[in-house]
């Protein structure tokens, strides 16, 4: 295991199941100073599940798409103790693409993927992105009759919506747990560089990094990645990378073998009530531009120090982390419309994003 931030342990995680019937009703070292972060081994439900049979069908179909990942020959241990690393992944393509966490396969010389039907495959690492803790694998050999999981729209998730976490806690393959969406857009938690997590109370435990978070339509809405825990085990707060972010990063890794992120070239901070008063704004909203780098896309477009970014392509920007994530995922060379507040009024500025320097 390795530390995350100042505290915590990186683990492979996801959840041990207790599926509840009837209308969807129903471990690491301890830090005395507070909870630690442990990395795990995660669309919208248009109508509620109205019986246990429907819920069972979603769970059973989901298990067919979730795989057990074993890694060999790691240079540095990042997962559970033992001779090999353990984790989970999700089949998302009939040709054998599998999503998982970067920390599951980091420094591995060999990756073996086991399917729910008993088949095992060697897997090639297509690409990794430590900044989001995502990785893409490709199964080698005869990959006929795979059962890929369909992507859902994580942007449509609602608080209180039921979700399932599917994976292999403590090596127990095909385990499922039921919970709700506790929050969305969680950032600044200190796990990875780019955070926009779905928070869930579906039980998640060590052993299944890269498992699936599934909505009540059986769609993939997140990749399970972390838990907030004093002991390293389940305590009701788990985090998943949203599927919309996952899909963009996956496409970049498949196409380029790395993630090229959009770049604006500004220093920013959240707008406080004091800053809002200084800027002549009625309320505290948006993100303040503290400075603009010379020869940056922002400078070329005419964005200035003291501007307040209110929206990007019509989407409200309510925090610095939100702005950073949107710009990064928009991509390189993309023309993007920024709505800013300047001199007492709002205006739109079009910016052609550059590529974030390494």
C-alpha positions as CSV (number, residue, x, y, z in Angstrom):
1,X,0.0,0.0,0.0
2,X,1.0,3.6,-0.5
3,X,-0.1,6.8,1.1
4,X,-2.8,9.1,-0.4
5,X,-2.2,12.7,0.4
6,X,-0.9,13.0,4.0
7,X,-3.0,10.1,5.2
8,X,-4.6,6.9,4.0
9,X,-3.9,3.8,2.0
10,X,-4.3,3.0,-1.6
11,X,-6.3,-0.2,-1.9
12,X,-8.3,-2.2,-4.4
13,X,-12.0,-1.9,-3.5
14,X,-15.7,-2.5,-4.0
15,X,-18.5,-4.0,-2.4
16,X,-19.9,-7.0,-0.6
17,X,-23.6,-7.5,-1.3
18,X,-26.6,-7.5,0.7
19,X,-29.4,-7.1,-1.9
20,X,-32.6,-5.9,-0.3
21,X,-35.9,-7.2,-1.5
22,X,-39.3,-5.6,-1.8
23,X,-39.3,-2.4,-3.9
24,X,-35.6,-1.6,-3.4
25,X,-36.3,-1.0,0.2
26,X,-35.1,-2.6,2.0
27,X,-10.1,-2.5,6.9
28,X,-6.0,-0.4,6.3
29,X,-4.4,1.2,9.4
30,X,-6.3,3.5,11.7
31,X,-5.4,7.2,11.9
32,X,-6.2,8.8,15.3
33,X,-6.3,12.2,13.7
34,X,-9.2,11.4,11.4
35,X,-10.5,9.3,8.5
36,X,-8.2,8.1,5.7
37,X,-8.7,7.7,2.0
38,X,-8.5,4.2,0.6
39,X,-8.6,3.7,-3.1
40,X,-11.0,1.0,-4.2
41,X,-11.0,-1.9,-6.3
42,X,-17.9,1.9,-9.9
43,X,-27.6,6.9,-16.0
44,X,-30.4,7.7,-14.8
45,X,-33.4,5.6,-13.5
46,X,-36.5,6.8,-15.2
47,X,-38.8,4.7,-13.1
48,X,-38.3,2.9,-9.7
49,X,-37.7,-0.8,-9.4
50,X,-41.0,-2.1,-8.2
51,X,-40.1,-5.7,-7.2
52,X,-37.2,-7.8,-6.1
53,X,-37.2,-9.8,-9.4
54,X,-36.4,-6.8,-11.5
55,X,-33.6,-5.8,-9.1
56,X,-32.2,-9.3,-9.3
57,X,-32.2,-9.2,-13.1
58,X,-30.2,-6.0,-13.1
59,X,-27.7,-7.5,-10.7
60,X,-27.3,-10.7,-12.6
61,X,-26.8,-9.0,-16.0
62,X,-24.3,-6.6,-14.4
63,X,-22.2,-9.5,-13.0
64,X,-21.8,-10.8,-16.5
65,X,-20.0,-7.6,-17.5
66,X,-17.8,-7.2,-14.4
67,X,-14.4,-9.0,-14.3
68,X,-11.9,-10.1,-11.7
69,X,-8.4,-8.7,-12.4
70,X,-5.2,-10.3,-11.1
71,X,-1.8,-8.6,-11.6
72,X,1.7,-10.1,-11.4
73,X,5.2,-8.7,-11.0
74,X,4.5,-5.3,-9.5
75,X,7.6,-3.2,-8.8
76,X,5.8,-1.4,-5.9
77,X,2.9,-2.8,-3.9
78,X,-0.3,-0.8,-4.3
79,X,-3.0,-3.3,-3.5
80,X,-3.8,-5.9,-0.9
81,X,-1.0,-7.9,0.6
82,X,0.0,-11.2,-1.0
83,X,1.9,-12.5,-4.0
84,X,-0.4,-10.7,-6.5
85,X,-2.7,-7.7,-6.8
86,X,-6.4,-8.1,-7.0
87,X,-9.0,-5.8,-8.5
88,X,-12.1,-5.5,-10.7
89,X,-13.0,-4.1,-14.1
90,X,-15.9,-3.7,-16.5
91,X,-16.3,-5.0,-20.0
92,X,-17.5,-2.1,-22.2
93,X,-16.9,-3.3,-25.7
94,X,-17.6,-6.6,-27.6
95,X,-14.0,-6.5,-28.9
96,X,-12.6,-6.8,-25.4
97,X,-12.1,-3.4,-23.9
98,X,-12.1,-3.4,-20.1
99,X,-12.2,-0.4,-17.8
100,X,-10.5,-0.4,-14.4
101,X,-8.5,1.8,-12.0
102,X,-4.9,2.8,-12.8
103,X,-3.8,1.8,-9.3
104,X,-5.1,-1.8,-9.9
105,X,-2.7,-2.4,-12.8
106,X,0.1,0.1,-12.0
107,X,3.6,-1.4,-12.4
108,X,2.2,-4.8,-13.4
109,X,4.2,-6.9,-15.8
110,X,1.2,-9.3,-16.4
111,X,-2.5,-8.8,-16.2
112,X,-5.0,-11.7,-16.1
113,X,-8.7,-11.1,-16.4
114,X,-11.3,-13.6,-15.2
115,X,-14.9,-13.5,-16.5
116,X,-18.0,-14.5,-14.6
117,X,-18.4,-17.5,-17.0
118,X,-15.0,-18.9,-15.9
119,X,-12.9,-17.9,-18.9
120,X,-9.6,-16.2,-18.3
121,X,-7.7,-13.9,-20.6
122,X,-4.3,-12.2,-20.7
123,X,-4.8,-8.5,-21.1
124,X,-2.8,-5.7,-22.8
125,X,-2.7,-2.3,-21.1
126,X,-4.0,0.1,-23.7
127,X,-3.4,3.2,-21.7
128,X,-3.4,4.6,-18.2
129,X,-4.3,8.0,-16.6
130,X,-3.0,8.4,-13.1
131,X,-4.5,11.9,-12.8
132,X,-8.0,10.4,-12.8
133,X,-7.0,6.9,-11.7
134,X,-8.4,5.2,-14.8
135,X,-6.9,2.5,-17.1
136,X,-8.1,0.7,-20.2
137,X,-7.2,-2.9,-20.9
138,X,-7.8,-5.1,-24.0
139,X,-8.4,-8.8,-23.7
140,X,-6.2,-11.0,-25.9
141,X,-7.3,-14.2,-27.7
142,X,-10.8,-15.4,-28.5
143,X,-13.1,-12.8,-27.1
144,X,-16.4,-14.0,-28.5
145,X,-19.6,-13.8,-26.5
146,X,-18.6,-11.0,-24.2
147,X,-21.3,-9.2,-22.3
148,X,-20.4,-5.5,-22.4
149,X,-22.1,-3.1,-20.1
150,X,-23.9,-0.1,-21.7
151,X,-22.8,3.4,-20.6
152,X,-25.4,5.5,-18.8
153,X,-25.5,9.3,-18.5
154,X,-24.0,10.2,-15.1
155,X,-25.0,13.8,-15.6
156,X,-28.6,12.7,-15.1
157,X,-28.1,11.0,-11.7
158,X,-30.3,12.4,-8.9
159,X,-29.7,12.4,-5.2
160,X,-31.4,9.4,-3.6
161,X,-31.5,7.4,-6.8
162,X,-30.8,3.7,-6.3
163,X,-27.5,2.2,-7.6
164,X,-25.7,-1.1,-7.4
165,X,-22.0,-1.6,-6.8
166,X,-20.7,-4.7,-8.4
167,X,-17.2,-6.2,-7.9
168,X,-15.0,-8.6,-6.0
169,X,-14.6,-7.6,-2.4
170,X,-11.8,-9.6,-0.6
171,X,-11.6,-11.7,-3.8
172,X,-15.3,-12.7,-3.6
173,X,-16.2,-12.6,-7.3
174,X,-19.6,-11.4,-8.4
175,X,-20.6,-9.5,-5.2
176,X,-23.3,-6.9,-5.4
177,X,-24.5,-4.2,-3.0
178,X,-27.4,-1.8,-3.1
179,X,-27.3,1.9,-2.1
180,X,-28.3,5.4,-3.2
181,X,-26.5,8.3,-4.8
182,X,-25.6,10.4,-1.7
183,X,-24.0,13.3,-3.7
184,X,-22.5,14.2,-7.0
185,X,-19.7,16.5,-8.1
186,X,-17.5,15.7,-5.1
187,X,-14.1,17.3,-5.5
188,X,-11.1,18.5,-3.5
189,X,-11.0,15.3,-1.5
190,X,-7.3,14.7,-2.2
191,X,-7.5,11.3,-4.0
192,X,-6.5,12.2,-7.5
193,X,-5.8,15.3,-9.6
194,X,-9.1,15.4,-11.4
195,X,-12.1,14.7,-9.1
196,X,-15.8,14.9,-9.9
197,X,-17.0,11.9,-7.8
198,X,-20.3,10.3,-7.3
199,X,-20.8,9.6,-3.6
200,X,-22.7,6.5,-2.7
201,X,-23.6,4.5,0.4
202,X,-23.6,1.2,-1.4
203,X,-21.3,-1.0,0.6
204,X,-17.7,-1.0,-0.8
205,X,-14.8,-2.9,0.7
206,X,-11.1,-3.7,-0.2
207,X,-10.6,-6.0,-3.2
208,X,-12.5,-4.5,-6.1
209,X,-10.9,-1.3,-7.5
210,X,-12.5,-0.7,-10.9
211,X,-15.8,-2.3,-10.2
212,X,-19.1,-0.9,-11.6
213,X,-21.6,1.5,-10.2
214,X,-24.9,0.6,-12.0
215,X,-28.2,2.5,-12.2
216,X,-31.7,0.9,-12.2
217,X,-31.6,0.5,-15.9
218,X,-28.5,-1.7,-15.8
219,X,-26.3,1.0,-17.2
220,X,-22.7,1.9,-16.1
221,X,-22.8,5.3,-14.3
222,X,-19.4,5.1,-12.6
223,X,-16.2,3.3,-11.8
224,X,-15.8,2.6,-8.1
225,X,-12.6,4.1,-6.9
226,X,-12.4,5.1,-3.2
227,X,-13.8,5.0,0.3
228,X,-13.7,7.3,3.3
229,X,-12.8,5.0,6.2
230,X,-11.0,4.9,9.5
231,X,-10.3,1.2,9.2
232,X,-10.1,0.6,5.4
233,X,-13.5,-1.1,5.4
234,X,-17.0,0.1,4.6
235,X,-18.3,3.0,6.6
236,X,-21.1,4.3,4.3
237,X,-19.1,6.7,2.1
238,X,-17.8,5.5,-1.3
239,X,-16.7,7.4,-4.4
240,X,-17.0,6.6,-8.1
241,X,-15.7,8.3,-11.2
242,X,-18.7,9.4,-13.2
243,X,-19.3,7.6,-16.5
244,X,-19.3,10.8,-18.6
245,X,-15.7,11.5,-17.4
246,X,-14.8,7.9,-17.8
247,X,-16.0,7.7,-21.4
248,X,-14.0,10.8,-22.5
249,X,-10.8,9.6,-20.9
250,X,-11.3,6.1,-22.3
251,X,-11.7,7.4,-25.8
252,X,-8.5,9.4,-25.4
253,X,-6.6,6.4,-24.1
254,X,-7.8,4.2,-26.9
255,X,-7.0,6.8,-29.6
256,X,-3.8,8.2,-28.3
257,X,-2.5,6.0,-25.5
258,X,-2.6,9.0,-23.2
259,X,-5.0,11.7,-22.2
260,X,-4.6,15.1,-23.8
261,X,-6.4,17.7,-21.7
262,X,-7.7,21.1,-22.6
263,X,-5.8,24.1,-21.3
264,X,-6.9,27.7,-20.7
265,X,-3.8,29.3,-19.0
266,X,-5.3,31.1,-16.0
267,X,-5.0,31.1,-12.2
268,X,-8.4,31.0,-10.5
269,X,-10.2,30.9,-7.2
270,X,-13.8,30.5,-6.0
271,X,-15.8,33.7,-5.7
272,X,-16.5,34.5,-2.0
273,X,-19.1,37.1,-0.8
274,X,-16.2,39.5,-0.3
275,X,-15.0,39.0,-3.9
276,X,-18.5,39.3,-5.2
277,X,-18.9,42.7,-3.5
278,X,-15.6,43.9,-4.9
279,X,-16.7,42.8,-8.4
280,X,-20.1,44.5,-8.0
281,X,-22.0,41.2,-8.2
282,X,-25.3,40.7,-6.4
283,X,-24.3,37.3,-5.1
284,X,-21.3,35.0,-4.8
285,X,-21.1,32.8,-7.9
286,X,-18.6,31.7,-10.5
287,X,-14.8,31.6,-10.5
288,X,-12.5,34.6,-10.4
289,X,-9.6,34.9,-12.8
290,X,-6.6,35.9,-10.6
291,X,-4.1,36.1,-13.5
292,X,-3.7,35.2,-17.1
293,X,-0.5,33.6,-18.5
294,X,1.2,35.2,-21.4
295,X,0.8,33.5,-24.8
296,X,-2.0,31.3,-23.4
297,X,-5.4,30.5,-25.0
298,X,-7.1,32.7,-22.5
299,X,-4.8,35.7,-23.3
300,X,-5.3,35.2,-27.0
301,X,-9.1,35.2,-26.5
302,X,-9.1,38.4,-24.4
303,X,-9.9,37.0,-21.0
304,X,-8.5,39.3,-18.3
305,X,-7.5,39.4,-14.7
306,X,-10.5,40.2,-12.6
307,X,-13.0,38.5,-14.9
308,X,-15.5,36.1,-13.3
309,X,-16.3,33.0,-15.2
310,X,-20.0,32.2,-14.8
311,X,-20.6,29.5,-17.5
312,X,-18.8,27.3,-19.9
313,X,-20.8,26.4,-23.0
314,X,-23.9,27.3,-21.1
315,X,-23.1,25.2,-18.0
316,X,-22.9,27.0,-14.7
317,X,-19.4,27.0,-13.1
318,X,-19.7,27.0,-9.4
319,X,-16.2,26.1,-8.3
320,X,-12.5,26.2,-9.4
321,X,-12.4,22.4,-9.6
322,X,-15.5,22.4,-11.8
323,X,-14.0,24.8,-14.2
324,X,-10.7,22.8,-14.3
325,X,-12.6,19.6,-15.0
326,X,-14.7,21.1,-17.7
327,X,-11.8,22.7,-19.5
328,X,-9.7,19.5,-19.2
329,X,-12.4,17.3,-20.7
330,X,-13.5,19.7,-23.5
331,X,-10.3,18.7,-25.3
332,X,-7.4,20.2,-27.3
333,X,-8.2,22.7,-30.0
334,X,-11.9,22.8,-29.1
335,X,-13.7,26.2,-29.4
336,X,-15.4,26.8,-26.1
337,X,-17.7,29.7,-25.1
338,X,-17.0,31.3,-21.7
339,X,-19.6,33.5,-20.2
340,X,-17.8,36.0,-18.0
341,X,-18.8,38.9,-15.7
342,X,-16.9,42.1,-16.3
343,X,-17.6,45.8,-15.6
344,X,-21.0,45.1,-14.2
345,X,-22.3,42.9,-17.0
346,X,-21.9,39.5,-18.5
347,X,-20.5,38.7,-22.0
348,X,-19.5,35.7,-24.0
349,X,-15.9,35.0,-25.1
350,X,-14.9,32.2,-27.5
351,X,-11.7,30.5,-26.6
352,X,-9.8,27.9,-28.6
353,X,-8.4,25.6,-25.9
354,X,-4.7,24.5,-26.0
355,X,-3.1,21.4,-24.7
356,X,-2.3,21.2,-21.0
357,X,1.5,21.1,-20.7
358,X,3.0,18.0,-19.1
